[in-house]
Amino acid sequence: MSSQEIPDPIETTTSDGTHRPKRLLRSPRTWLVIGLATVLLIGVGVGSFFLFSPRKTASAGRTTTAQATLGTQTASVAVDGTLSPRKQANLNFSVSGEVTKVYVKAGQKVTKGQKLAKIDSSTLADAVDLAEANLTSARANYSDVSSSGSSAAIKSAAAQVDSAKAALSGAQEDLKAATLRATFTGTVASVDVAVGDQTSGTGSSGSSQGGSNSGTSTTTTTSSSSAQVVLISTATWKLEGTVGAADLSSMKAGQAAAITADSTEFTGTVSSVGIVATSTSDGAATFPVVINLSGTHTGLYSGTTASAVVTTGTYDNVLTIPTAAITTVNKKTVVTVVDSSGATTVTEVEIGRVFGDATEITSGLSAGDTVQITYRPTSTSTTSSGSGGGFGGIGGGLGDAGGAPPAGGGVPGR
């Protein structure tokens, strides 16, 4: 073996005889581990920044101002319901027999007195013939008794004549009732009878007529669901709806109403306000209200959803501010008054009636006073610096209160 020095394996010899360190070669697995470690360190740093950076609470809300104004205010009540014809007849045969003819179908227009359906009238015609014969016999007997009979016999014979007359009149009415006729000019809404059906004769025909402002209407004796023929007038209409107990006392017949149905607006008048309540699914009491649409209209359909705004009162010289400016502090109703310099003062007020989004102020403010309205954010949670948040509902102007006073002029709750 040569005695010459052997270079270290981690070094290399250059052309000038010097030794330089030899570059180590790393495997792909080594580079992967180094990359993952680097990413982990960056993630820990970013997370620590957001975790330990100072937080800021959400904005307390933006504010605006409004003036107390003196003017005329209108109170109203909203009514939801459905449209139906003001004039409707639920027709049924009042005599028994087999249906032999049906002259009409649903949707057909008819005139007053027009035939709708008919039953076999042979038995009824026989009854008329018999009644006529009985009347003839009674009259002959009365003639015989009148000439020679006693006073008692004459009275008895006269009574027999009257009875025979009544029987004939009844038989003639029954024969006439064998044909069902339209009671007014209108449209056939439904037909629930067919040839071959046997009528019982126990049903009666009823009709309802809206249109008066007295709050009264004719009672329908037969419901439309059991009527053999339903006849309606499609010219005049009404809205049948309900109101809650809180609005009942302010409504009465004759009040003006604005009705909306199928995106079309109509005028109308309250026809009747019921005083017998029905209960909704949640147990609340509601009361029936009927509103007549003014004039005649075409293109409307029974059962169409409609809404109305009924004007229940108009009041002059009422001082109001936006309801959103009112709040409560320590169980007192207050507003924040802003003077000409921009300084604010919390002022106690007394409130009265509510008119939409405005509330009457009965004491504590004067016309022209400026009040502050605070719009509070939708969430009270804290947010990181730089994050945004929108504003939601209108709150009160002060810290521990919020919201508008309840309808009817009550003091807002905490």
Secondary structure, 3 states (H helix, E strand, C coil): CCCCCCCCCCEEECCCCCEEECCCCCCHHHHHHHHHHHHHHHHHHHHHHHHHCCEECCCCCEEEEEECEEEEEEEEEEEEEEEEECEEEEECCCCCEEEEEECCCCCCEECCCCEEEEECCHHHHHHHHHHHHHHHHHHHHHHHHHHHCCHHHHHHHHHHHHHHHHHHHHHHHHHHHCEEECCCCEEEEEECCCCCCEECCCCCCEEEECCCCCCCCCCCCCCHHHCCEEEECCCCEEEEEEEEHHHHCCCCCCCEEEEEECCEEEEEEEEEECCCCEECCCCCEEEEEEEEECCCCCCCCCCCEEEEEEEEEEEEEEEEEEHHHCEEECCEEEEEEECCCCCEEEEECEEEEEECCEEEEEECCCCCCEEEEEEEECCCCCEECCCCCCEEEECCCCCCCCCCCCCCCCCCCC
